[in-house]
Amino acid sequence: MTERQRFTSVWDALEDTPAEAENMKLRAALMRAITEQAAAWPGTDSEKARRLGITGPRFSNLKAGKINAFSLDALVAIAVAAGLSVGLSIGGHAA
């Protein structure tokens, strides 16, 4: 019987390298925060997209969770436009 490998995140299981997994975790967290912020705003999706400085189709991709449509840099810029503060925490890995 083979032992099952356990992952702390779905991204750890899906991505080829630890660096790619960390990038996806950051992007997912930013997308979640941005969409939650925008959901609290009144107005149409077009108005929300304008407020974020992106197009309507781009906002649709954001809401749909199309993570591969956004770079980390783009999501940081959108988060700032949403009025969010973006921080970074760096820690060591367990050996």
C-alpha positions as CSV (number, residue, x, y, z in Angstrom):
1,M,0.0,0.0,0.0
2,T,1.3,3.4,-0.9
3,E,1.3,6.3,1.5
4,R,-0.8,9.3,0.5
5,Q,1.1,12.6,0.2
6,R,-0.5,15.4,2.2
7,F,-0.4,19.0,1.2
8,T,-1.1,22.1,3.2
9,S,-2.7,23.9,0.2
10,V,-4.3,22.9,-3.0
11,W,-1.7,25.0,-4.7
12,D,1.1,22.9,-3.2
13,A,-0.5,19.9,-4.9
14,L,-1.2,21.5,-8.2
15,E,1.9,23.6,-8.9
16,D,5.2,22.2,-10.1
17,T,7.4,24.2,-7.7
18,P,7.1,25.7,-4.2
19,A,7.7,29.2,-5.7
20,E,4.8,28.7,-8.2
21,A,2.6,27.5,-5.3
22,E,3.4,30.5,-3.2
23,N,2.6,32.9,-6.1
24,M,-0.8,31.2,-6.6
25,K,-1.6,31.4,-2.9
26,L,-0.8,35.2,-2.9
27,R,-2.9,35.7,-6.1
28,A,-5.8,33.8,-4.7
29,A,-5.8,35.7,-1.4
30,L,-5.7,39.0,-3.3
31,M,-8.5,38.0,-5.6
32,R,-10.6,37.0,-2.7
33,A,-10.0,40.2,-0.8
34,I,-10.7,42.4,-3.9
35,T,-13.9,40.6,-4.8
36,E,-15.2,40.8,-1.2
37,Q,-14.4,44.5,-1.1
38,A,-16.1,45.2,-4.4
39,A,-19.2,43.1,-3.4
40,A,-19.8,45.5,-0.6
41,W,-19.9,48.5,-2.9
42,P,-23.2,49.8,-4.3
43,G,-23.5,50.0,-8.1
44,T,-23.3,47.9,-11.2
45,D,-20.4,45.7,-12.2
46,S,-19.4,48.3,-14.8
47,E,-19.2,51.0,-12.1
48,K,-17.2,48.7,-9.8
49,A,-14.8,47.9,-12.7
50,R,-14.3,51.6,-13.4
51,R,-13.6,52.2,-9.7
52,L,-10.9,49.5,-9.8
53,G,-9.4,50.9,-13.0
54,I,-10.2,47.8,-15.1
55,T,-12.5,46.9,-17.9
56,G,-15.9,45.2,-17.5
57,P,-14.6,41.9,-19.0
58,R,-11.6,42.0,-16.6
59,F,-13.9,42.5,-13.7
60,S,-15.9,39.5,-14.8
61,N,-12.7,37.4,-14.9
62,L,-11.9,38.6,-11.4
63,K,-15.4,37.7,-10.1
64,A,-15.2,34.3,-11.8
65,G,-11.9,33.6,-10.1
66,K,-9.9,33.2,-13.3
67,I,-6.6,33.4,-11.5
68,N,-4.5,32.8,-14.5
69,A,-5.8,36.0,-16.1
70,F,-4.0,38.1,-13.5
71,S,-0.4,38.6,-12.5
72,L,0.6,39.2,-9.0
73,D,1.6,42.8,-10.0
74,A,-1.8,43.5,-11.6
75,L,-3.7,42.2,-8.5
76,V,-1.6,44.4,-6.2
77,A,-2.5,47.4,-8.3
78,I,-6.2,46.5,-8.3
79,A,-6.2,45.9,-4.6
80,V,-4.7,49.4,-4.0
81,A,-7.4,50.8,-6.3
82,A,-10.0,49.0,-4.1
83,G,-8.7,50.8,-1.1
84,L,-7.0,47.8,0.4
85,S,-3.6,47.8,2.1
86,V,-1.3,45.0,0.8
87,G,1.3,43.6,3.2
88,L,3.8,40.8,3.1
89,S,4.7,38.3,5.7
90,I,7.9,36.2,5.3
91,G,8.6,33.1,7.4
92,G,10.7,30.0,7.2
93,H,9.6,26.6,6.1
94,A,9.4,23.7,8.5
95,A,12.2,21.3,7.8
